[in-house]
Amino acid sequence: MKSRVRELREAQGWSQATLADHLGVSRQTVNAIETGKYDPSLPLALRLGRLFKQPVESIFFHEEEHS
């Protein structure tokens, strides 16, 4: 699954560690989400949506949806 997490995080001027602190996860988790190596749980995806004031479906998508 692809995501816009890196784009949204950078738009805020946040490091991965800062985003991780906001979400209550490790920096490694943020890195894995950004690189597509980890699909977040639904609760974590919802926290990301609330934090960035975006619907979850605008943050996460399948690669073929944007081909």
Jmol script that loads the backbone (N, CA, C; Angstrom):
load data "model"
ATOM      1  N   MET A   1       0.842  -1.169   0.000  1.00  0.00           N
ATOM      2  CA  MET A   1       0.000   0.000   0.000  1.00  0.00           C
ATOM      3  C   MET A   1       0.895   1.243   0.000  1.00  0.00           C
ATOM      4  N   LYS A   2       0.525   2.201  -0.796  1.00  0.00           N
ATOM      5  CA  LYS A   2       1.250   3.466  -0.867  1.00  0.00           C
ATOM      6  C   LYS A   2       0.579   4.468   0.072  1.00  0.00           C
ATOM      7  N   SER A   3       1.333   5.501   0.415  1.00  0.00           N
ATOM      8  CA  SER A   3       0.748   6.521   1.283  1.00  0.00           C
ATOM      9  C   SER A   3       1.335   7.890   0.970  1.00  0.00           C
ATOM     10  N   ARG A   4       0.649   8.896   1.453  1.00  0.00           N
ATOM     11  CA  ARG A   4       1.106  10.284   1.358  1.00  0.00           C
ATOM     12  C   ARG A   4       1.662  10.761   2.694  1.00  0.00           C
ATOM     13  N   VAL A   5       1.985   9.845   3.580  1.00  0.00           N
ATOM     14  CA  VAL A   5       2.429  10.218   4.928  1.00  0.00           C
ATOM     15  C   VAL A   5       3.675  11.094   4.875  1.00  0.00           C
ATOM     16  N   ARG A   6       4.657  10.710   4.073  1.00  0.00           N
ATOM     17  CA  ARG A   6       5.892  11.511   4.005  1.00  0.00           C
ATOM     18  C   ARG A   6       5.574  12.931   3.517  1.00  0.00           C
ATOM     19  N   GLU A   7       4.786  13.032   2.462  1.00  0.00           N
ATOM     20  CA  GLU A   7       4.407  14.339   1.911  1.00  0.00           C
ATOM     21  C   GLU A   7       3.693  15.196   2.963  1.00  0.00           C
ATOM     22  N   LEU A   8       2.747  14.607   3.661  1.00  0.00           N
ATOM     23  CA  LEU A   8       1.994  15.342   4.677  1.00  0.00           C
ATOM     24  C   LEU A   8       2.881  15.730   5.861  1.00  0.00           C
ATOM     25  N   ARG A   9       3.756  14.812   6.271  1.00  0.00           N
ATOM     26  CA  ARG A   9       4.683  15.088   7.377  1.00  0.00           C
ATOM     27  C   ARG A   9       5.627  16.232   7.016  1.00  0.00           C
ATOM     28  N   GLU A  10       6.198  16.171   5.827  1.00  0.00           N
ATOM     29  CA  GLU A  10       7.141  17.205   5.406  1.00  0.00           C
ATOM     30  C   GLU A  10       6.454  18.561   5.254  1.00  0.00           C
ATOM     31  N   ALA A  11       5.198  18.559   4.834  1.00  0.00           N
ATOM     32  CA  ALA A  11       4.444  19.816   4.712  1.00  0.00           C
ATOM     33  C   ALA A  11       4.289  20.499   6.080  1.00  0.00           C
ATOM     34  N   GLN A  12       4.289  19.696   7.142  1.00  0.00           N
ATOM     35  CA  GLN A  12       4.214  20.238   8.508  1.00  0.00           C
ATOM     36  C   GLN A  12       5.586  20.643   9.039  1.00  0.00           C
ATOM     37  N   GLY A  13       6.648  20.244   8.323  1.00  0.00           N
ATOM     38  CA  GLY A  13       8.004  20.517   8.798  1.00  0.00           C
ATOM     39  C   GLY A  13       8.444  19.592   9.913  1.00  0.00           C
ATOM     40  N   TRP A  14       7.810  18.422   9.995  1.00  0.00           N
ATOM     41  CA  TRP A  14       8.101  17.473  11.070  1.00  0.00           C
ATOM     42  C   TRP A  14       9.105  16.424  10.629  1.00  0.00           C
ATOM     43  N   SER A  15       9.921  15.978  11.574  1.00  0.00           N
ATOM     44  CA  SER A  15      10.781  14.815  11.360  1.00  0.00           C
ATOM     45  C   SER A  15       9.940  13.557  11.571  1.00  0.00           C
ATOM     46  N   GLN A  16      10.493  12.425  11.197  1.00  0.00           N
ATOM     47  CA  GLN A  16       9.800  11.160  11.464  1.00  0.00           C
ATOM     48  C   GLN A  16       9.615  10.973  12.964  1.00  0.00           C
ATOM     49  N   ALA A  17      10.603  11.377  13.746  1.00  0.00           N
ATOM     50  CA  ALA A  17      10.507  11.230  15.201  1.00  0.00           C
ATOM     51  C   ALA A  17       9.386  12.095  15.776  1.00  0.00           C
ATOM     52  N   THR A  18       9.222  13.299  15.249  1.00  0.00           N
ATOM     53  CA  THR A  18       8.155  14.178  15.717  1.00  0.00           C
ATOM     54  C   THR A  18       6.795  13.579  15.410  1.00  0.00           C
ATOM     55  N   LEU A  19       6.622  13.086  14.186  1.00  0.00           N
ATOM     56  CA  LEU A  19       5.360  12.443  13.824  1.00  0.00           C
ATOM     57  C   LEU A  19       5.114  11.231  14.712  1.00  0.00           C
ATOM     58  N   ALA A  20       6.145  10.443  14.944  1.00  0.00           N
ATOM     59  CA  ALA A  20       6.016   9.260  15.799  1.00  0.00           C
ATOM     60  C   ALA A  20       5.544   9.658  17.198  1.00  0.00           C
ATOM     61  N   ASP A  21       6.092  10.739  17.726  1.00  0.00           N
ATOM     62  CA  ASP A  21       5.669  11.221  19.048  1.00  0.00           C
ATOM     63  C   ASP A  21       4.196  11.611  19.046  1.00  0.00           C
ATOM     64  N   HIS A  22       3.752  12.294  18.005  1.00  0.00           N
ATOM     65  CA  HIS A  22       2.341  12.693  17.894  1.00  0.00           C
ATOM     66  C   HIS A  22       1.414  11.472  17.849  1.00  0.00           C
ATOM     67  N   LEU A  23       1.899  10.387  17.244  1.00  0.00           N
ATOM     68  CA  LEU A  23       1.073   9.190  17.051  1.00  0.00           C
ATOM     69  C   LEU A  23       1.233   8.156  18.163  1.00  0.00           C
ATOM     70  N   GLY A  24       2.278   8.280  18.965  1.00  0.00           N
ATOM     71  CA  GLY A  24       2.530   7.291  20.009  1.00  0.00           C
ATOM     72  C   GLY A  24       3.108   5.998  19.473  1.00  0.00           C
ATOM     73  N   VAL A  25       3.921   6.119  18.404  1.00  0.00           N
ATOM     74  CA  VAL A  25       4.583   4.950  17.810  1.00  0.00           C
ATOM     75  C   VAL A  25       6.077   5.246  17.699  1.00  0.00           C
ATOM     76  N   SER A  26       6.844   4.274  17.245  1.00  0.00           N
ATOM     77  CA  SER A  26       8.283   4.481  17.075  1.00  0.00           C
ATOM     78  C   SER A  26       8.575   5.174  15.743  1.00  0.00           C
ATOM     79  N   ARG A  27       9.738   5.791  15.669  1.00  0.00           N
ATOM     80  CA  ARG A  27      10.177   6.393  14.414  1.00  0.00           C
ATOM     81  C   ARG A  27      10.299   5.333  13.328  1.00  0.00           C
ATOM     82  N   GLN A  28      10.697   4.125  13.727  1.00  0.00           N
ATOM     83  CA  GLN A  28      10.823   3.034  12.767  1.00  0.00           C
ATOM     84  C   GLN A  28       9.473   2.683  12.148  1.00  0.00           C
ATOM     85  N   THR A  29       8.403   2.774  12.939  1.00  0.00           N
ATOM     86  CA  THR A  29       7.062   2.517  12.412  1.00  0.00           C
ATOM     87  C   THR A  29       6.701   3.557  11.361  1.00  0.00           C
ATOM     88  N   VAL A  30       6.982   4.817  11.647  1.00  0.00           N
ATOM     89  CA  VAL A  30       6.707   5.885  10.675  1.00  0.00           C
ATOM     90  C   VAL A  30       7.505   5.631   9.399  1.00  0.00           C
ATOM     91  N   ASN A  31       8.778   5.284   9.541  1.00  0.00           N
ATOM     92  CA  ASN A  31       9.613   5.003   8.380  1.00  0.00           C
ATOM     93  C   ASN A  31       9.037   3.846   7.567  1.00  0.00           C
ATOM     94  N   ALA A  32       8.612   2.787   8.233  1.00  0.00           N
ATOM     95  CA  ALA A  32       8.072   1.619   7.529  1.00  0.00           C
ATOM     96  C   ALA A  32       6.772   1.960   6.805  1.00  0.00           C
ATOM     97  N   ILE A  33       5.940   2.800   7.381  1.00  0.00           N
ATOM     98  CA  ILE A  33       4.708   3.234   6.707  1.00  0.00           C
ATOM     99  C   ILE A  33       5.074   4.051   5.472  1.00  0.00           C
ATOM    100  N   GLU A  34       5.997   4.982   5.627  1.00  0.00           N
ATOM    101  CA  GLU A  34       6.380   5.855   4.512  1.00  0.00           C
ATOM    102  C   GLU A  34       7.012   5.087   3.364  1.00  0.00           C
ATOM    103  N   THR A  35       7.734   4.028   3.658  1.00  0.00           N
ATOM    104  CA  THR A  35       8.396   3.257   2.599  1.00  0.00           C
ATOM    105  C   THR A  35       7.534   2.108   2.083  1.00  0.00           C
ATOM    106  N   GLY A  36       6.319   1.975   2.604  1.00  0.00           N
ATOM    107  CA  GLY A  36       5.413   0.942   2.120  1.00  0.00           C
ATOM    108  C   GLY A  36       5.715  -0.445   2.643  1.00  0.00           C
ATOM    109  N   LYS A  37       6.549  -0.551   3.675  1.00  0.00           N
ATOM    110  CA  LYS A  37       6.907  -1.860   4.233  1.00  0.00           C
ATOM    111  C   LYS A  37       5.950  -2.301   5.328  1.00  0.00           C
ATOM    112  N   TYR A  38       5.066  -1.390   5.767  1.00  0.00           N
ATOM    113  CA  TYR A  38       4.144  -1.698   6.859  1.00  0.00           C
ATOM    114  C   TYR A  38       2.829  -0.986   6.598  1.00  0.00           C
ATOM    115  N   ASP A  39       1.749  -1.739   6.649  1.00  0.00           N
ATOM    116  CA  ASP A  39       0.409  -1.167   6.565  1.00  0.00           C
ATOM    117  C   ASP A  39      -0.074  -0.927   7.986  1.00  0.00           C
ATOM    118  N   PRO A  40      -0.434   0.304   8.316  1.00  0.00           N
ATOM    119  CA  PRO A  40      -0.835   0.601   9.690  1.00  0.00           C
ATOM    120  C   PRO A  40      -2.150  -0.072  10.049  1.00  0.00           C
ATOM    121  N   SER A  41      -2.335  -0.292  11.334  1.00  0.00           N
ATOM    122  CA  SER A  41      -3.619  -0.790  11.826  1.00  0.00           C
ATOM    123  C   SER A  41      -4.678   0.274  11.561  1.00  0.00           C
ATOM    124  N   LEU A  42      -5.930  -0.127  11.609  1.00  0.00           N
ATOM    125  CA  LEU A  42      -7.009   0.837  11.416  1.00  0.00           C
ATOM    126  C   LEU A  42      -6.955   1.964  12.448  1.00  0.00           C
ATOM    127  N   PRO A  43      -6.772   1.664  13.747  1.00  0.00           N
ATOM    128  CA  PRO A  43      -6.680   2.767  14.712  1.00  0.00           C
ATOM    129  C   PRO A  43      -5.546   3.752  14.400  1.00  0.00           C
ATOM    130  N   LEU A  44      -4.400   3.237  13.954  1.00  0.00           N
ATOM    131  CA  LEU A  44      -3.281   4.120  13.622  1.00  0.00           C
ATOM    132  C   LEU A  44      -3.600   4.929  12.365  1.00  0.00           C
ATOM    133  N   ALA A  45      -4.198   4.310  11.373  1.00  0.00           N
ATOM    134  CA  ALA A  45      -4.591   5.037  10.158  1.00  0.00           C
ATOM    135  C   ALA A  45      -5.579   6.152  10.501  1.00  0.00           C
ATOM    136  N   LEU A  46      -6.517   5.867  11.402  1.00  0.00           N
ATOM    137  CA  LEU A  46      -7.479   6.886  11.814  1.00  0.00           C
ATOM    138  C   LEU A  46      -6.796   8.030  12.567  1.00  0.00           C
ATOM    139  N   ARG A  47      -5.795   7.714  13.395  1.00  0.00           N
ATOM    140  CA  ARG A  47      -5.050   8.763  14.102  1.00  0.00           C
ATOM    141  C   ARG A  47      -4.312   9.652  13.102  1.00  0.00           C
ATOM    142  N   LEU A  48      -3.746   9.030  12.069  1.00  0.00           N
ATOM    143  CA  LEU A  48      -3.072   9.812  11.028  1.00  0.00           C
ATOM    144  C   LEU A  48      -4.061  10.742  10.332  1.00  0.00           C
ATOM    145  N   GLY A  49      -5.229  10.221  10.018  1.00  0.00           N
ATOM    146  CA  GLY A  49      -6.254  11.037   9.369  1.00  0.00           C
ATOM    147  C   GLY A  49      -6.654  12.231  10.224  1.00  0.00           C
ATOM    148  N   ARG A  50      -6.873  11.989  11.503  1.00  0.00           N
ATOM    149  CA  ARG A  50      -7.244  13.087  12.405  1.00  0.00           C
ATOM    150  C   ARG A  50      -6.111  14.107  12.531  1.00  0.00           C
ATOM    151  N   LEU A  51      -4.882  13.606  12.676  1.00  0.00           N
ATOM    152  CA  LEU A  51      -3.734  14.489  12.840  1.00  0.00           C
ATOM    153  C   LEU A  51      -3.554  15.403  11.631  1.00  0.00           C
ATOM    154  N   PHE A  52      -3.692  14.833  10.435  1.00  0.00           N
ATOM    155  CA  PHE A  52      -3.489  15.610   9.212  1.00  0.00           C
ATOM    156  C   PHE A  52      -4.783  16.220   8.671  1.00  0.00           C
ATOM    157  N   LYS A  53      -5.894  15.980   9.384  1.00  0.00           N
ATOM    158  CA  LYS A  53      -7.200  16.511   8.952  1.00  0.00           C
ATOM    159  C   LYS A  53      -7.513  16.103   7.515  1.00  0.00           C
ATOM    160  N   GLN A  54      -7.303  14.806   7.254  1.00  0.00           N
ATOM    161  CA  GLN A  54      -7.533  14.232   5.928  1.00  0.00           C
ATOM    162  C   GLN A  54      -8.309  12.930   6.095  1.00  0.00           C
ATOM    163  N   PRO A  55      -9.186  12.594   5.150  1.00  0.00           N
ATOM    164  CA  PRO A  55      -9.799  11.270   5.205  1.00  0.00           C
ATOM    165  C   PRO A  55      -8.720  10.194   4.976  1.00  0.00           C
ATOM    166  N   VAL A  56      -8.867   9.082   5.646  1.00  0.00           N
ATOM    167  CA  VAL A  56      -7.876   8.007   5.535  1.00  0.00           C
ATOM    168  C   VAL A  56      -7.652   7.624   4.079  1.00  0.00           C
ATOM    169  N   GLU A  57      -8.741   7.582   3.292  1.00  0.00           N
ATOM    170  CA  GLU A  57      -8.612   7.157   1.899  1.00  0.00           C
ATOM    171  C   GLU A  57      -7.861   8.171   1.039  1.00  0.00           C
ATOM    172  N   SER A  58      -7.627   9.380   1.542  1.00  0.00           N
ATOM    173  CA  SER A  58      -6.797  10.320   0.791  1.00  0.00           C
ATOM    174  C   SER A  58      -5.325  10.201   1.192  1.00  0.00           C
ATOM    175  N   ILE A  59      -5.051   9.464   2.266  1.00  0.00           N
ATOM    176  CA  ILE A  59      -3.673   9.265   2.730  1.00  0.00           C
ATOM    177  C   ILE A  59      -3.110   7.946   2.219  1.00  0.00           C
ATOM    178  N   PHE A  60      -3.936   6.906   2.208  1.00  0.00           N
ATOM    179  CA  PHE A  60      -3.497   5.564   1.813  1.00  0.00           C
ATOM    180  C   PHE A  60      -4.239   5.121   0.564  1.00  0.00           C
ATOM    181  N   PHE A  61      -3.520   4.431  -0.331  1.00  0.00           N
ATOM    182  CA  PHE A  61      -4.130   3.957  -1.563  1.00  0.00           C
ATOM    183  C   PHE A  61      -3.319   2.789  -2.109  1.00  0.00           C
ATOM    184  N   HIS A  62      -3.968   1.982  -2.921  1.00  0.00           N
ATOM    185  CA  HIS A  62      -3.263   0.909  -3.623  1.00  0.00           C
ATOM    186  C   HIS A  62      -2.565   1.508  -4.816  1.00  0.00           C
ATOM    187  N   GLU A  63      -1.399   1.027  -5.112  1.00  0.00           N
ATOM    188  CA  GLU A  63      -0.577   1.588  -6.185  1.00  0.00           C
ATOM    189  C   GLU A  63      -1.323   1.620  -7.519  1.00  0.00           C
ATOM    190  N   GLU A  64      -2.093   0.584  -7.812  1.00  0.00           N
ATOM    191  CA  GLU A  64      -2.786   0.540  -9.099  1.00  0.00           C
ATOM    192  C   GLU A  64      -3.862   1.622  -9.219  1.00  0.00           C
ATOM    193  N   GLU A  65      -4.309   2.184  -8.101  1.00  0.00           N
ATOM    194  CA  GLU A  65      -5.300   3.265  -8.154  1.00  0.00           C
ATOM    195  C   GLU A  65      -4.684   4.551  -8.704  1.00  0.00           C
ATOM    196  N   HIS A  66      -3.364   4.687  -8.652  1.00  0.00           N
ATOM    197  CA  HIS A  66      -2.718   5.897  -9.120  1.00  0.00           C
ATOM    198  C   HIS A  66      -1.767   5.627 -10.277  1.00  0.00           C
ATOM    199  N   SER A  67      -1.980   4.550 -10.980  1.00  0.00           N
ATOM    200  CA  SER A  67      -1.105   4.226 -12.123  1.00  0.00           C
ATOM    201  C   SER A  67      -1.563   4.946 -13.364  1.00  0.00           C
TER     202      SER A  67
END
end "model"
wireframe off; spacefill off
backbone 0.3
color backbone group
